[in-house]
Amino acid sequence: MQIILYLSVALVAIAFLVLVIYLSKTLKSLQVTLTSVSNTLSGLEKQLDGVTTETTLLLQKTNALAEDIQQKSEKLNSVVEAVKDVGTTVTKFNGTLQNITQSVDQQVEESKEKISQIVQWGNIFLELKEKWQARKQSKPEVSISERQKLRSH
């Protein structure tokens, strides 16, 4: 029985040795895997640093662009205000022109009869002038010396 006990202990020892060998191989494999994971994480950390740097630069550029857009927007607001003022001025000018036009129309309407009389008097004056010129041309011309003689008498 003792031999069975020794054989059992030897078998347990061999089994333990086999277990330790496989466990050693598994741990070595795990070590290789963990080393690979560590290297991958190091690479990812470097890439993440690069991405962080690029993101920071992009954020700075975005902020600068937003500030530039804000400044241009403020300048554009002043232009819009100026255009608005021009529109108001044009509207007021149109209103003034309409008032002047209405005033002139009203004065013309009130003065129609006077204008008609002035035109009639102008026509009469032109007719008289034409008749006087026609009469003057039909009379023989008197010389200057003859006119002086007529005046002296």
TORKOL-4160 file (C-alpha; in steps of 0.2 Angstrom, whole numbers, padded with zeros to 4 digits, m for minus):
153
<pt num="1" X="0000" Y="0000" Z="0000"/>
<pt num="2" X="0014" Y="0011" Z="0003"/>
<pt num="3" X="0019" Y="0009" Z="m0015"/>
<pt num="4" X="0002" Y="0015" Z="m0020"/>
<pt num="5" X="0004" Y="0030" Z="m0009"/>
<pt num="6" X="0021" Y="0034" Z="m0017"/>
<pt num="7" X="0014" Y="0031" Z="m0034"/>
<pt num="8" X="m0001" Y="0042" Z="m0030"/>
<pt num="9" X="0011" Y="0056" Z="m0023"/>
<pt num="10" X="0022" Y="0054" Z="m0039"/>
<pt num="11" X="0007" Y="0055" Z="m0050"/>
<pt num="12" X="0001" Y="0070" Z="m0041"/>
<pt num="13" X="0018" Y="0078" Z="m0042"/>
<pt num="14" X="0019" Y="0074" Z="m0061"/>
<pt num="15" X="0001" Y="0081" Z="m0063"/>
<pt num="16" X="0007" Y="0096" Z="m0053"/>
<pt num="17" X="0022" Y="0098" Z="m0064"/>
<pt num="18" X="0012" Y="0097" Z="m0080"/>
<pt num="19" X="0000" Y="0109" Z="m0073"/>
<pt num="20" X="0014" Y="0121" Z="m0069"/>
<pt num="21" X="0021" Y="0119" Z="m0086"/>
<pt num="22" X="0005" Y="0123" Z="m0095"/>
<pt num="23" X="0001" Y="0137" Z="m0082"/>
<pt num="24" X="0019" Y="0144" Z="m0086"/>
<pt num="25" X="0015" Y="0143" Z="m0105"/>
<pt num="26" X="m0001" Y="0151" Z="m0103"/>
<pt num="27" X="0006" Y="0165" Z="m0092"/>
<pt num="28" X="0020" Y="0167" Z="m0105"/>
<pt num="29" X="0007" Y="0169" Z="m0119"/>
<pt num="30" X="m0003" Y="0181" Z="m0108"/>
<pt num="31" X="0013" Y="0191" Z="m0105"/>
<pt num="32" X="0016" Y="0192" Z="m0124"/>
<pt num="33" X="m0002" Y="0197" Z="m0126"/>
<pt num="34" X="m0001" Y="0210" Z="m0112"/>
<pt num="35" X="0015" Y="0217" Z="m0120"/>
<pt num="36" X="0006" Y="0219" Z="m0137"/>
<pt num="37" X="m0008" Y="0227" Z="m0128"/>
<pt num="38" X="0004" Y="0239" Z="m0119"/>
<pt num="39" X="0012" Y="0243" Z="m0136"/>
<pt num="40" X="m0004" Y="0246" Z="m0144"/>
<pt num="41" X="m0010" Y="0257" Z="m0129"/>
<pt num="42" X="0007" Y="0267" Z="m0131"/>
<pt num="43" X="0003" Y="0270" Z="m0149"/>
<pt num="44" X="m0015" Y="0275" Z="m0146"/>
<pt num="45" X="m0008" Y="0287" Z="m0133"/>
<pt num="46" X="0003" Y="0295" Z="m0145"/>
<pt num="47" X="m0011" Y="0296" Z="m0158"/>
<pt num="48" X="m0022" Y="0303" Z="m0145"/>
<pt num="49" X="m0009" Y="0316" Z="m0141"/>
<pt num="50" X="m0008" Y="0320" Z="m0160"/>
<pt num="51" X="m0027" Y="0321" Z="m0161"/>
<pt num="52" X="m0028" Y="0332" Z="m0145"/>
<pt num="53" X="m0015" Y="0344" Z="m0153"/>
<pt num="54" X="m0025" Y="0345" Z="m0169"/>
<pt num="55" X="m0041" Y="0347" Z="m0160"/>
<pt num="56" X="m0033" Y="0361" Z="m0150"/>
<pt num="57" X="m0027" Y="0370" Z="m0166"/>
<pt num="58" X="m0044" Y="0367" Z="m0174"/>
<pt num="59" X="m0053" Y="0375" Z="m0159"/>
<pt num="60" X="m0041" Y="0390" Z="m0159"/>
<pt num="61" X="m0044" Y="0392" Z="m0178"/>
<pt num="62" X="m0063" Y="0390" Z="m0175"/>
<pt num="63" X="m0062" Y="0403" Z="m0161"/>
<pt num="64" X="m0052" Y="0415" Z="m0172"/>
<pt num="65" X="m0065" Y="0412" Z="m0186"/>
<pt num="66" X="m0080" Y="0415" Z="m0175"/>
<pt num="67" X="m0072" Y="0431" Z="m0169"/>
<pt num="68" X="m0068" Y="0437" Z="m0187"/>
<pt num="69" X="m0086" Y="0433" Z="m0192"/>
<pt num="70" X="m0092" Y="0443" Z="m0176"/>
<pt num="71" X="m0082" Y="0458" Z="m0181"/>
<pt num="72" X="m0088" Y="0457" Z="m0199"/>
<pt num="73" X="m0105" Y="0455" Z="m0193"/>
<pt num="74" X="m0104" Y="0471" Z="m0183"/>
<pt num="75" X="m0096" Y="0480" Z="m0198"/>
<pt num="76" X="m0110" Y="0474" Z="m0209"/>
<pt num="77" X="m0123" Y="0480" Z="m0196"/>
<pt num="78" X="m0116" Y="0497" Z="m0198"/>
<pt num="79" X="m0118" Y="0496" Z="m0217"/>
<pt num="80" X="m0136" Y="0489" Z="m0215"/>
<pt num="81" X="m0140" Y="0504" Z="m0203"/>
<pt num="82" X="m0132" Y="0516" Z="m0216"/>
<pt num="83" X="m0143" Y="0508" Z="m0230"/>
<pt num="84" X="m0158" Y="0510" Z="m0219"/>
<pt num="85" X="m0154" Y="0528" Z="m0216"/>
<pt num="86" X="m0152" Y="0531" Z="m0235"/>
<pt num="87" X="m0169" Y="0522" Z="m0237"/>
<pt num="88" X="m0177" Y="0533" Z="m0224"/>
<pt num="89" X="m0169" Y="0549" Z="m0232"/>
<pt num="90" X="m0176" Y="0543" Z="m0249"/>
<pt num="91" X="m0193" Y="0540" Z="m0242"/>
<pt num="92" X="m0193" Y="0558" Z="m0234"/>
<pt num="93" X="m0187" Y="0565" Z="m0250"/>
<pt num="94" X="m0201" Y="0557" Z="m0260"/>
<pt num="95" X="m0213" Y="0563" Z="m0247"/>
<pt num="96" X="m0206" Y="0581" Z="m0249"/>
<pt num="97" X="m0207" Y="0579" Z="m0268"/>
<pt num="98" X="m0225" Y="0574" Z="m0267"/>
<pt num="99" X="m0229" Y="0588" Z="m0256"/>
<pt num="100" X="m0221" Y="0600" Z="m0268"/>
<pt num="101" X="m0230" Y="0592" Z="m0283"/>
<pt num="102" X="m0246" Y="0594" Z="m0274"/>
<pt num="103" X="m0243" Y="0612" Z="m0270"/>
<pt num="104" X="m0238" Y="0616" Z="m0288"/>
<pt num="105" X="m0253" Y="0607" Z="m0295"/>
<pt num="106" X="m0264" Y="0617" Z="m0283"/>
<pt num="107" X="m0256" Y="0633" Z="m0287"/>
<pt num="108" X="m0258" Y="0629" Z="m0306"/>
<pt num="109" X="m0276" Y="0624" Z="m0304"/>
<pt num="110" X="m0279" Y="0641" Z="m0294"/>
<pt num="111" X="m0269" Y="0651" Z="m0308"/>
<pt num="112" X="m0277" Y="0643" Z="m0323"/>
<pt num="113" X="m0288" Y="0658" Z="m0327"/>
<pt num="114" X="m0274" Y="0670" Z="m0324"/>
<pt num="115" X="m0262" Y="0660" Z="m0335"/>
<pt num="116" X="m0276" Y="0659" Z="m0348"/>
<pt num="117" X="m0277" Y="0678" Z="m0348"/>
<pt num="118" X="m0258" Y="0680" Z="m0349"/>
<pt num="119" X="m0258" Y="0668" Z="m0364"/>
<pt num="120" X="m0272" Y="0678" Z="m0372"/>
<pt num="121" X="m0263" Y="0695" Z="m0368"/>
<pt num="122" X="m0247" Y="0688" Z="m0375"/>
<pt num="123" X="m0256" Y="0682" Z="m0391"/>
<pt num="124" X="m0264" Y="0700" Z="m0393"/>
<pt num="125" X="m0247" Y="0708" Z="m0390"/>
<pt num="126" X="m0239" Y="0696" Z="m0404"/>
<pt num="127" X="m0253" Y="0701" Z="m0416"/>
<pt num="128" X="m0251" Y="0720" Z="m0412"/>
<pt num="129" X="m0232" Y="0718" Z="m0415"/>
<pt num="130" X="m0234" Y="0709" Z="m0431"/>
<pt num="131" X="m0247" Y="0722" Z="m0437"/>
<pt num="132" X="m0235" Y="0736" Z="m0432"/>
<pt num="133" X="m0221" Y="0728" Z="m0441"/>
<pt num="134" X="m0232" Y="0725" Z="m0456"/>
<pt num="135" X="m0237" Y="0743" Z="m0456"/>
<pt num="136" X="m0219" Y="0749" Z="m0453"/>
<pt num="137" X="m0213" Y="0739" Z="m0469"/>
<pt num="138" X="m0228" Y="0746" Z="m0479"/>
<pt num="139" X="m0223" Y="0764" Z="m0476"/>
<pt num="140" X="m0208" Y="0771" Z="m0485"/>
<pt num="141" X="m0193" Y="0774" Z="m0475"/>
<pt num="142" X="m0189" Y="0791" Z="m0469"/>
<pt num="143" X="m0171" Y="0796" Z="m0468"/>
<pt num="144" X="m0164" Y="0802" Z="m0451"/>
<pt num="145" X="m0162" Y="0819" Z="m0458"/>
<pt num="146" X="m0180" Y="0820" Z="m0463"/>
<pt num="147" X="m0186" Y="0814" Z="m0446"/>
<pt num="148" X="m0176" Y="0828" Z="m0438"/>
<pt num="149" X="m0184" Y="0840" Z="m0449"/>
<pt num="150" X="m0201" Y="0833" Z="m0445"/>
<pt num="151" X="m0197" Y="0834" Z="m0426"/>
<pt num="152" X="m0191" Y="0852" Z="m0427"/>
<pt num="153" X="m0208" Y="0858" Z="m0435"/>
